[in-house]
Amino acid sequence: MSDHEPGEQSQQPLGHPPHGAHGRVPTGRERWDAFKRSPFLPALVLVFILAAAAGLFAGSYTYSMANPTPHHVPTAVVGSPTPDAAHGKAFLDGMEKALNASLEVRRYDSVAAARRDVEEQKVFAILDVGERKVTMDVSGASGASVAQVLAETAPKVGEEVGVPVTVRDIKPLQEGDPRGLAIFYISLAAVIIGFVGAIQLSVHARGLNPAERIAFTALYALLGAFVIAAVVDWWLGAVRLPFVESWLILALTMFASGMVFTMFNTLFGRWAMLPTWGLMVLLGNPSSGGAVSWPLLPSVLGHIGQWLPPGASVNAQHTAVYFGGHQHAFPFLVLGGWALVSSAVFWVWRHRHPGGRGVGAVHAVRRGG
């Protein structure tokens, strides 16, 4: 007689094979197939991915920022450092040697013309070579790290070659941002919150249809960017922002970042975080020129960074804050291009996106009800 009540089914311990004809020991292939269907495989994969990401994250920032070295510093030279002005030539040669031949000398007829190109961010410093002295004008707003390297190197070279050197900062940073990092931090916030917001939409608002998903990404980008700008400028007073322009730059950055994740989520599903993190954080932020100016970055990173959303955001924001009236179209084209391409890829392959309220989902709900 059975110990079970009528209608009660015998329960087998979880993970053990059933009794009777099906109680054989699973083969290795069967165990592997069961492991692939379990949550343990993706969890194990994530363990190794996160370990690698931690090392790459630390390595990417250390490689680009731990020992910044001049590679390519456009410098205006006013005067005529020829053999007739031996002290000027000796100073230039000494600077080239001290900076590993990284100065890109550009000749100008006047200091005024050179200063115009400082405003256009075409040169980072001005060397005015006089008859008995050299004046070096640096631009802290163009790049605090570059200005620091030049300001520290010039007097030492002047002492070596016997030339008096005067260093001036003709475009200083704002008092609340003495290291020039505030712009990098607000751009970093826009990038990270941009794709984190898209991740949260995919988790907590999974049922959004494509047009709705794009609209809500734009909505949190506009509101989030406004809050970032308001906190940094109105509340903390760290940086005086051209508010509307800075707000819109941050909003475009957040939207582009969010749509980049949405694009990768469409193409790669649950693994979308990998290419997003790699593009935006591991590669994009260290090469953005925000923490270390691009002339001090490894040359490849300096070029790549200008074409990625973090670098474009830093460039546009930096120009808006410190070089108003000299804004360039290029960073906006980069940000707009990433936003447009990501949105287009998502829209064209929207049927592959794991979210939405499709017909199949509606039918499944009705059958369940």
GITATA-V553042 format. One record per residue. N is the residue number from 1. SS is DSSP state (H for helix, E for strand, L for the rest). Layout:
n = [N | N]
ss = [SS | SS]
This chain:
n = [1 | 2 | 3 | 4 | 5 | 6 | 7 | 8 | 9 | 10 | 11 | 12 | 13 | 14 | 15 | 16 | 17 | 18 | 19 | 20 | 21 | 22 | 23 | 24 | 25 | 26 | 27 | 28 | 29 | 30 | 31 | 32 | 33 | 34 | 35 | 36 | 37 | 38 | 39 | 40 | 41 | 42 | 43 | 44 | 45 | 46 | 47 | 48 | 49 | 50 | 51 | 52 | 53 | 54 | 55 | 56 | 57 | 58 | 59 | 60 | 61 | 62 | 63 | 64 | 65 | 66 | 67 | 68 | 69 | 70 | 71 | 72 | 73 | 74 | 75 | 76 | 77 | 78 | 79 | 80 | 81 | 82 | 83 | 84 | 85 | 86 | 87 | 88 | 89 | 90 | 91 | 92 | 93 | 94 | 95 | 96 | 97 | 98 | 99 | 100 | 101 | 102 | 103 | 104 | 105 | 106 | 107 | 108 | 109 | 110 | 111 | 112 | 113 | 114 | 115 | 116 | 117 | 118 | 119 | 120 | 121 | 122 | 123 | 124 | 125 | 126 | 127 | 128 | 129 | 130 | 131 | 132 | 133 | 134 | 135 | 136 | 137 | 138 | 139 | 140 | 141 | 142 | 143 | 144 | 145 | 146 | 147 | 148 | 149 | 150 | 151 | 152 | 153 | 154 | 155 | 156 | 157 | 158 | 159 | 160 | 161 | 162 | 163 | 164 | 165 | 166 | 167 | 168 | 169 | 170 | 171 | 172 | 173 | 174 | 175 | 176 | 177 | 178 | 179 | 180 | 181 | 182 | 183 | 184 | 185 | 186 | 187 | 188 | 189 | 190 | 191 | 192 | 193 | 194 | 195 | 196 | 197 | 198 | 199 | 200 | 201 | 202 | 203 | 204 | 205 | 206 | 207 | 208 | 209 | 210 | 211 | 212 | 213 | 214 | 215 | 216 | 217 | 218 | 219 | 220 | 221 | 222 | 223 | 224 | 225 | 226 | 227 | 228 | 229 | 230 | 231 | 232 | 233 | 234 | 235 | 236 | 237 | 238 | 239 | 240 | 241 | 242 | 243 | 244 | 245 | 246 | 247 | 248 | 249 | 250 | 251 | 252 | 253 | 254 | 255 | 256 | 257 | 258 | 259 | 260 | 261 | 262 | 263 | 264 | 265 | 266 | 267 | 268 | 269 | 270 | 271 | 272 | 273 | 274 | 275 | 276 | 277 | 278 | 279 | 280 | 281 | 282 | 283 | 284 | 285 | 286 | 287 | 288 | 289 | 290 | 291 | 292 | 293 | 294 | 295 | 296 | 297 | 298 | 299 | 300 | 301 | 302 | 303 | 304 | 305 | 306 | 307 | 308 | 309 | 310 | 311 | 312 | 313 | 314 | 315 | 316 | 317 | 318 | 319 | 320 | 321 | 322 | 323 | 324 | 325 | 326 | 327 | 328 | 329 | 330 | 331 | 332 | 333 | 334 | 335 | 336 | 337 | 338 | 339 | 340 | 341 | 342 | 343 | 344 | 345 | 346 | 347 | 348 | 349 | 350 | 351 | 352 | 353 | 354 | 355 | 356 | 357 | 358 | 359 | 360 | 361 | 362 | 363 | 364 | 365 | 366 | 367 | 368 | 369]
ss = [L | L | L | L | L | L | L | L | L | L | L | L | L | L | L | L | L | L | L | H | H | H | L | L | L | L | L | H | H | H | H | H | H | H | H | H | H | L | H | H | H | H | H | H | H | H | H | H | H | H | H | H | H | H | H | H | H | H | H | H | H | H | H | H | H | L | L | L | L | L | L | L | E | E | E | E | E | E | L | L | L | L | H | H | H | H | H | H | H | H | H | H | H | H | H | H | H | H | L | L | L | L | E | E | E | E | E | E | L | L | H | H | H | H | H | H | H | H | H | L | L | L | L | L | E | E | E | E | E | L | L | L | E | E | E | E | E | E | L | L | L | L | L | H | H | H | H | H | H | H | H | H | H | H | H | H | H | H | H | H | H | L | L | E | E | E | E | E | E | L | L | L | L | L | H | H | H | L | L | L | L | H | H | H | H | H | H | H | H | H | H | H | H | H | H | H | H | H | H | H | H | H | H | H | L | L | L | L | L | H | H | H | H | H | H | H | H | H | H | H | H | H | H | H | H | H | H | H | H | H | H | H | H | H | H | L | L | L | L | L | L | L | H | H | H | H | H | H | H | H | H | H | H | H | H | H | H | H | H | H | H | H | H | H | H | H | H | H | H | H | H | H | H | H | H | H | H | H | H | H | H | H | H | H | H | L | L | L | L | L | L | L | L | H | H | H | L | L | H | H | H | H | H | H | H | L | L | L | H | H | H | H | H | H | H | H | H | H | H | H | H | H | L | L | L | L | L | L | L | H | H | H | H | H | H | H | H | H | H | H | H | H | H | H | H | H | H | H | L | H | H | H | L | L | L | L | L | L | H | H | H | H | H | H | H | H | H | H | L]
